[in-house]
Amino acid sequence: EFDMPALSGLERDGEAIPGFKSADLEGNGVTLVNVWASWCVPCREEHPLIEELARDDRFRVFGLNYKDKEDNARRFLGRYGNPYDAVGVDEKGRVGIDWGVYGVPETFVVDNFGCIAFKHVGPLSIQSIAQRLMPEIEKARSRTPPTEGEPRCPA
């Protein structure tokens, strides 16, 4: 369970972009959670691909801003664009530790039940999106509710 605050001052169309909590990942379809930081050079390189993924209406894209300074994170998104439906601030890296983050960038596919269905370590590429990420998104989208007695998240 986690509840990450929003990146203060981040807006789209005059509305504040929210942070997110674990409950936001359940019951709303598939969500990509992209772990990024302004100081991360590979994050800059993959950012146009994250923006492209955010145009796909089959899933949402959330950003987990990892061990960053808020001013730097806002500048990064101001310069490169904000593809995220929500941006949670993980200033001390606590949520990242709980999720098993090794570093940035990393991207997680979270299914409709709030379960991590897939983890991509390192920057995404056109090839990794086509060959690994999109098939895992489709698998997560097709997952059916667990039956009584089955765990919510399969091992």
Sequence and secondary structure as in RCSB ss.txt:
>XXXX:A:sequence
EFDMPALSGLERDGEAIPGFKSADLEGNGVTLVNVWASWCVPCREEHPLIEELARDDRFRVFGLNYKDKEDNARR
FLGRYGNPYDAVGVDEKGRVGIDWGVYGVPETFVVDNFGCIAFKHVGPLSIQSIAQRLMPEIEKARSRTPPTEGE
PRCPA
>XXXX:A:secstr
  EE B TT EETTEE   EEGGGGBSS EEEEEEE TT HHHHHHHHHHHHHHT TTEEEEEEEES  HHHHHH
HHHHH    SEEEEETTSHHHHHHT  SS EEEEE TBS EEEEEES   HHHIIIIIHHHHHHHHH     TTS
 SS  
